[in-house]
């Protein structure tokens, strides 16, 4: 049994080694067929009996399985390995909110935060970000640049108030938050 760990939306290499059971030696030049998530791919074994194929892990985290099979030929019996787990891990995220400089009381301001894939640095579009200001929660959806925005009223009370932003985990990404920003009214 082989266990492979990979992040969502990345590729992994499935491999199998074909050996002659009687002689214990590698079998070269034979076709091994792999199946992962319903997709079948074939590869020829090399001089060491090794066959490999590359698969996309997919966008959702979870555990799957790949199989490897050799069909019988004139000199070798059929062989298969059906116990190869693939753990697709959710991707790490980074959320950076923007602090709001001094605002007059009772005025509207735009709260914003940028969500990125912490592994690649790429923006994470289409994700809901929840903002919290003075006990009021509002949300915005990230655009193609990973930026989410929403509007708040600064309120009548003066002082410095916390502004936080949070992204809840989904099938592809782990959650992240930024609780370090403030709004001065």
Secondary structure as a PSIPRED ss2 file (coil, helix, strand):
# PSIPRED VFORMAT (PSIPRED V4.0)

   1 X C   1.000  0.000  0.000
   2 X E   0.000  0.000  1.000
   3 X E   0.000  0.000  1.000
   4 X E   0.000  0.000  1.000
   5 X E   0.000  0.000  1.000
   6 X E   0.000  0.000  1.000
   7 X E   0.000  0.000  1.000
   8 X C   1.000  0.000  0.000
   9 X C   1.000  0.000  0.000
  10 X C   1.000  0.000  0.000
  11 X E   0.000  0.000  1.000
  12 X E   0.000  0.000  1.000
  13 X E   0.000  0.000  1.000
  14 X E   0.000  0.000  1.000
  15 X E   0.000  0.000  1.000
  16 X E   0.000  0.000  1.000
  17 X E   0.000  0.000  1.000
  18 X C   1.000  0.000  0.000
  19 X E   0.000  0.000  1.000
  20 X C   1.000  0.000  0.000
  21 X C   1.000  0.000  0.000
  22 X C   1.000  0.000  0.000
  23 X C   1.000  0.000  0.000
  24 X C   1.000  0.000  0.000
  25 X C   1.000  0.000  0.000
  26 X E   0.000  0.000  1.000
  27 X C   1.000  0.000  0.000
  28 X C   1.000  0.000  0.000
  29 X C   1.000  0.000  0.000
  30 X C   1.000  0.000  0.000
  31 X E   0.000  0.000  1.000
  32 X E   0.000  0.000  1.000
  33 X E   0.000  0.000  1.000
  34 X E   0.000  0.000  1.000
  35 X E   0.000  0.000  1.000
  36 X E   0.000  0.000  1.000
  37 X C   1.000  0.000  0.000
  38 X C   1.000  0.000  0.000
  39 X E   0.000  0.000  1.000
  40 X E   0.000  0.000  1.000
  41 X E   0.000  0.000  1.000
  42 X E   0.000  0.000  1.000
  43 X E   0.000  0.000  1.000
  44 X E   0.000  0.000  1.000
  45 X C   1.000  0.000  0.000
  46 X C   1.000  0.000  0.000
  47 X C   1.000  0.000  0.000
  48 X C   1.000  0.000  0.000
  49 X C   1.000  0.000  0.000
  50 X E   0.000  0.000  1.000
  51 X E   0.000  0.000  1.000
  52 X E   0.000  0.000  1.000
  53 X E   0.000  0.000  1.000
  54 X E   0.000  0.000  1.000
  55 X E   0.000  0.000  1.000
  56 X E   0.000  0.000  1.000
  57 X C   1.000  0.000  0.000
  58 X C   1.000  0.000  0.000
  59 X C   1.000  0.000  0.000
  60 X C   1.000  0.000  0.000
  61 X C   1.000  0.000  0.000
  62 X E   0.000  0.000  1.000
  63 X E   0.000  0.000  1.000
  64 X E   0.000  0.000  1.000
  65 X E   0.000  0.000  1.000
  66 X E   0.000  0.000  1.000
  67 X E   0.000  0.000  1.000
  68 X E   0.000  0.000  1.000
  69 X E   0.000  0.000  1.000
  70 X E   0.000  0.000  1.000
  71 X C   1.000  0.000  0.000
  72 X C   1.000  0.000  0.000
  73 X C   1.000  0.000  0.000
  74 X C   1.000  0.000  0.000
  75 X C   1.000  0.000  0.000
  76 X C   1.000  0.000  0.000
  77 X C   1.000  0.000  0.000
  78 X C   1.000  0.000  0.000
  79 X E   0.000  0.000  1.000
  80 X E   0.000  0.000  1.000
  81 X E   0.000  0.000  1.000
  82 X E   0.000  0.000  1.000
  83 X E   0.000  0.000  1.000
  84 X E   0.000  0.000  1.000
  85 X E   0.000  0.000  1.000
  86 X E   0.000  0.000  1.000
  87 X E   0.000  0.000  1.000
  88 X E   0.000  0.000  1.000
  89 X E   0.000  0.000  1.000
  90 X C   1.000  0.000  0.000
  91 X E   0.000  0.000  1.000
  92 X C   1.000  0.000  0.000
  93 X E   0.000  0.000  1.000
  94 X E   0.000  0.000  1.000
  95 X E   0.000  0.000  1.000
  96 X E   0.000  0.000  1.000
  97 X E   0.000  0.000  1.000
  98 X C   1.000  0.000  0.000
  99 X C   1.000  0.000  0.000
 100 X E   0.000  0.000  1.000
 101 X C   1.000  0.000  0.000
 102 X C   1.000  0.000  0.000
 103 X C   1.000  0.000  0.000
 104 X C   1.000  0.000  0.000
 105 X C   1.000  0.000  0.000
 106 X C   1.000  0.000  0.000
 107 X C   1.000  0.000  0.000
 108 X E   0.000  0.000  1.000
 109 X E   0.000  0.000  1.000
 110 X E   0.000  0.000  1.000
 111 X E   0.000  0.000  1.000
 112 X E   0.000  0.000  1.000
 113 X E   0.000  0.000  1.000
 114 X E   0.000  0.000  1.000
 115 X E   0.000  0.000  1.000
 116 X E   0.000  0.000  1.000
 117 X E   0.000  0.000  1.000
 118 X C   1.000  0.000  0.000
 119 X C   1.000  0.000  0.000
 120 X C   1.000  0.000  0.000
 121 X C   1.000  0.000  0.000
 122 X C   1.000  0.000  0.000
 123 X E   0.000  0.000  1.000
 124 X C   1.000  0.000  0.000
 125 X C   1.000  0.000  0.000
 126 X C   1.000  0.000  0.000
 127 X C   1.000  0.000  0.000
 128 X E   0.000  0.000  1.000
 129 X E   0.000  0.000  1.000
 130 X E   0.000  0.000  1.000
 131 X E   0.000  0.000  1.000
 132 X E   0.000  0.000  1.000
 133 X E   0.000  0.000  1.000
 134 X C   1.000  0.000  0.000
 135 X C   1.000  0.000  0.000
 136 X E   0.000  0.000  1.000
 137 X E   0.000  0.000  1.000
 138 X E   0.000  0.000  1.000
 139 X E   0.000  0.000  1.000
 140 X E   0.000  0.000  1.000
 141 X E   0.000  0.000  1.000
 142 X C   1.000  0.000  0.000
 143 X C   1.000  0.000  0.000
 144 X C   1.000  0.000  0.000
 145 X C   1.000  0.000  0.000
 146 X C   1.000  0.000  0.000
 147 X E   0.000  0.000  1.000
 148 X E   0.000  0.000  1.000
 149 X E   0.000  0.000  1.000
 150 X E   0.000  0.000  1.000
 151 X E   0.000  0.000  1.000
 152 X E   0.000  0.000  1.000
 153 X E   0.000  0.000  1.000
 154 X C   1.000  0.000  0.000
 155 X C   1.000  0.000  0.000
 156 X C   1.000  0.000  0.000
 157 X C   1.000  0.000  0.000
 158 X C   1.000  0.000  0.000
 159 X C   1.000  0.000  0.000
 160 X E   0.000  0.000  1.000
 161 X E   0.000  0.000  1.000
 162 X E   0.000  0.000  1.000
 163 X E   0.000  0.000  1.000
 164 X E   0.000  0.000  1.000
 165 X E   0.000  0.000  1.000
 166 X E   0.000  0.000  1.000
 167 X E   0.000  0.000  1.000
 168 X C   1.000  0.000  0.000
 169 X C   1.000  0.000  0.000
 170 X C   1.000  0.000  0.000
 171 X C   1.000  0.000  0.000
 172 X C   1.000  0.000  0.000
 173 X E   0.000  0.000  1.000
 174 X C   1.000  0.000  0.000
 175 X C   1.000  0.000  0.000
 176 X E   0.000  0.000  1.000
 177 X E   0.000  0.000  1.000
 178 X E   0.000  0.000  1.000
 179 X E   0.000  0.000  1.000
 180 X E   0.000  0.000  1.000
 181 X E   0.000  0.000  1.000
 182 X E   0.000  0.000  1.000
 183 X E   0.000  0.000  1.000
 184 X E   0.000  0.000  1.000
 185 X C   1.000  0.000  0.000
